[in-house]
């Protein structure tokens, strides 16, 4: 019997089990997009028993490996192999805040920038007034205070420009 055959017959180390479990789960993610098969050490046993003789020692080694990996689980109880518990908790916090803020994604592909040059002393107050003015309602998607003044992003640059020009007295 050669050395390779012998190594397949004895139980793997915990570290070896961890590596195999990581590969199994990452393959599952790559093929299916998410893990919908593995919830506990028992779910890995058929794979390990195809390589190693079934025994209580093998089962305990796989259980130790799963515990050592300390992978978080999703809401359905499936392992999440590519995130830490801290990352998962952070994502849950963000998702809660997004729901609370009634967040929505808005693309600005069809927006154009328009810069209103202003002096630095009154820029912040002017930005506040524009943001709360009915005159500017629905004329811009967003505006930002920048070093040279106020930067607008608008879907109708001509309408916004006309409104601004009507207010600028030279």
C-alpha positions in Angstrom: 0.0 0.0 0.0 1.5 3.4 -0.9 1.6 6.4 1.3 -1.3 8.2 -0.5 -3.6 5.3 0.1 -2.6 5.2 3.7 -3.4 8.9 4.2 -6.9 8.4 2.8 -7.6 5.7 5.4 -6.7 7.6 8.6 -8.8 10.4 9.9 -7.9 13.9 8.7 -6.7 16.6 11.0 -9.0 19.3 12.1 -7.2 21.8 9.9 -7.6 19.5 6.9 -11.3 19.2 7.6 -11.6 23.0 7.8 -9.9 23.4 4.4 -12.2 20.8 2.9 -15.3 22.4 4.4 -14.2 25.8 3.1 -13.7 24.4 -0.4 -17.1 22.7 -0.3 -18.9 25.8 0.8 -17.1 28.1 -1.6 -17.9 25.7 -4.5 -21.6 25.8 -3.4 -21.5 29.6 -3.5 -19.9 29.7 -6.9 -22.3 27.2 -8.4 -25.5 28.2 -6.7 -24.9 31.7 -5.6 -25.6 30.9 -1.9 -25.4 28.0 0.5 -28.7 26.1 0.6 -27.4 22.7 1.7 -25.1 22.9 4.7 -26.4 23.8 8.2 -24.4 21.5 10.5 -21.4 19.2 10.6 -23.7 16.3 9.8 -24.4 17.8 6.4 -20.7 17.3 5.5 -20.4 13.8 6.7 -21.4 12.0 3.5 -18.5 13.8 1.7 -16.0 12.9 4.4 -17.3 9.3 4.7 -16.7 8.9 0.9 -12.9 9.6 1.6 -12.4 8.2 5.1 -13.8 5.3 7.0 -17.0 6.2 9.0 -16.2 6.5 12.7 -17.1 8.5 15.8 -13.6 10.0 15.6 -14.2 11.3 12.1 -17.6 12.7 13.1 -16.0 14.5 16.1 -13.2 15.8 13.9 -15.6 17.3 11.4 -17.7 18.8 14.3 -14.5 20.4 15.7 -13.6 21.8 12.3 -17.1 23.3 11.9 -16.9 24.8 15.4 -13.4 26.2 14.8 -14.5 27.9 11.6 -17.2 29.7 13.6 -19.1 30.6 10.5 -22.2 32.8 10.9 -25.6 31.4 9.7 -28.2 33.2 7.7 -31.9 33.5 8.8 -32.6 30.0 7.6 -29.7 28.5 9.5 -27.3 27.9 6.6 -23.6 28.6 7.0 -22.3 31.8 5.4 -18.7 30.9 4.6 -17.5 34.2 3.1 -18.4 36.5 6.0 -17.5 36.9 9.6 -20.1 37.2 12.3 -19.0 40.9 12.7 -19.5 41.5 8.9 -22.9 39.9 9.0 -24.0 42.0 12.1 -22.7 45.2 10.3 -24.8 44.3 7.2 -27.9 43.7 9.3 -27.4 47.1 11.0 -27.0 48.8 7.6 -30.1 47.0 6.2 -32.1 48.2 9.3 -30.9 51.8 8.8 -31.7 51.6 5.1 -35.3 50.4 5.8 -35.6 53.1 8.5 -34.5 55.8 6.1 -36.8 54.5 3.4 -33.7 54.3 1.2 -33.9 53.8 -2.6 -31.3 53.6 -5.3 -31.6 56.4 -7.9 -29.3 56.4 -10.9 -28.0 59.8 -12.1 -26.9 58.6 -15.5 -29.1 61.2 -17.2 -28.2 64.0 -14.8 -25.9 66.9 -15.7 -23.7 68.8 -13.3 -24.1 72.6 -13.0 -21.8 74.7 -10.8 -23.1 77.9 -9.1 -19.9 79.8 -8.2 -20.2 81.6 -4.9 -18.0 83.3 -2.3 -17.0 81.1 0.6 -18.6 83.2 3.4 -22.2 82.7 2.5 -22.1 79.4 0.6 -23.4 77.1 3.4 -26.4 79.4 4.1 -27.2 79.7 0.4 -27.1 76.0 0.0 -29.6 75.7 2.9 -31.9 78.3 1.4 -31.9 76.6 -2.0 -32.5 73.2 -0.5 -35.6 74.5 1.3 -36.9 76.9 -1.4 -40.2 76.1 -3.3 -38.6 77.9 -6.2 -36.1 75.1 -6.6 -38.4 72.2 -5.9 -38.0 69.4 -8.5 -35.2 71.3 -10.3 -32.3 69.2 -9.1 -31.6 65.7 -7.9 -28.9 66.7 -5.4 -26.6 69.5 -4.6 -23.3 69.6 -2.8 -21.2 72.3 -1.2 -17.8 72.3 -3.1 -14.7 74.5 -2.9 -15.9 76.9 -5.6 -19.6 77.1 -4.7 -22.6 74.8 -5.0 -22.6 71.8 -7.4 -26.1 70.8 -8.7 -26.9 67.5 -10.5 -30.1 68.0 -12.5 -32.1 66.2 -15.2 -33.0 69.5 -16.8 -30.0 71.8 -16.9 -31.7 74.5 -18.9 -34.6 74.9 -16.5 -32.2 75.1 -13.5 -29.9 77.4 -15.2 -32.8 79.7 -16.1 -34.0 79.8 -12.5 -30.5 80.6 -11.2 -29.9 83.3 -13.9 -33.2 85.0 -13.0 -32.0 85.3 -9.4 -28.5 86.5 -10.2 -28.5 90.3 -10.3 -25.4 91.8 -12.0 
